[in-house]
Amino acid sequence: MKPTVHDIARIAGVSLATVDRVLNGRPGVRGVTREKVEKAIASLGYVRDLAAANLAKGRTYRFTFILPSNDNSFMIGLGREVEAAMQRSSVERTRIDIVRVPAFDTPALVAALEAVRSVPPDGVALVAIDEPGVRAAVEKLAEAGIAVVTLVSDLSGSARHHYAGIDNIAAGRTAANLMGRFLSKVDGRVGVLAGSMMVRDHRERLEGFLSVLSEDFPQVAILPVMEARDDATAAEALVWEALRRHVGLNGIYNLGAGNRGLIRALRAVAPEKRPVVIAHELTASTREALLDGTIDAVLNQDAGHEVRSAIRVLKAKADGLPVLAAQERIRIDIFLKDNLP
C-alpha cells in the first residue's frame, strides 16, 4: 500500500496538522520538527497526489487563452472549442478567459501576455508569433511560475512548457509527397500560399515541403512564396495573379488559411486548367471544394484535441505532475473526397 500522511505523522511523532503544514510549506513549524517530518517522508518514499489533493479542496484552475481575431475559419473553430471548454468548466474545475488579439500583431500579443501577469492565472495558452518580444514575454510568465502552452504554432527557443499542435515539418513533407505523386512526375511549377513567415508553423510546413520536393521531385519548380496574412481576399488576388502570370502552374500548396479566397480564384478557371491543390484544415469551404474537385487533398489537425490537450497539460503543470506525451500527440489527418468524415 502507498504510504499516507497518517504514516508520516506516526513515524515523525507529530500531529496530522503539522504534517499538513510541512507538505504545504506553511509557517508555524519549528525547524527540528520540520526536519523530522521531512525525514519520515523520505524514508517512506511518500509522493503526494497533488491532483487528488486539489480535487478534495475543490480547487478551480484559472487559465487564459490568447487567440488571434481574424476571419480564419480554423481559428474561429479553435475559439469555439475553447468556448465549449468554458461550458464544461464546472465539471473540469476550470475558469477560462479568452483574450483576442489581431493576427500576426506582435506588439498586441506581447501586450496581452504582459497584461496576464497583473492577475496571474494558473496557466496561459497562446497561438504564438515566433518573435523575440513574444519569447521574452513568455519567459517572464514562466519565471513567475505560470505554465505556458503554445497552440497550433510553436515558439522556438522559448521557456514555454508544452506545444499542443501537429508536427508541421511532417505536414509539409506529407503535402510535398502528395503533390509530387499527384503531378505524376510531370515537369511544372508549384505555387506556395502562406499566411506569414512570422509564424513558426508556416515556416516549418514550407521547410518540409521544399525538402521533399527537392529530394524526390527535382523536376518541380517552386515559385516565390505568396503571403496573404490568412486573409481570403488577399489570397484570392494573389492566386488569381499567379494563375494569370504562370501558364505552367501545375500545383498550389496553401500552407496557411485564406482557403475561401483560394477556392474563389480556382473556380474562375476552367476545371481542365486548374492546378493540383493541397490545403490545410477541413472546414465547410474545403469540404465542399474537395467534393467538387476544386481541392485535391486537405491536411487537418483536430482543434478540439489541441484545446483539450492544452487544458490537461496546464492542469498537470499547475499540479507539478508529468505530462503523458502519447496522450497529447496531435495527429495529422489526410482527407480526400473519398474519405471525408
Summary of the structure (lengths in Angstrom):
residues: 341
radius of gyration: 25.1
end to end distance: 46.7
largest distance: 85.8
contacts: 1159
relative contact order: 0.11
helix: 49%
strand: 18%
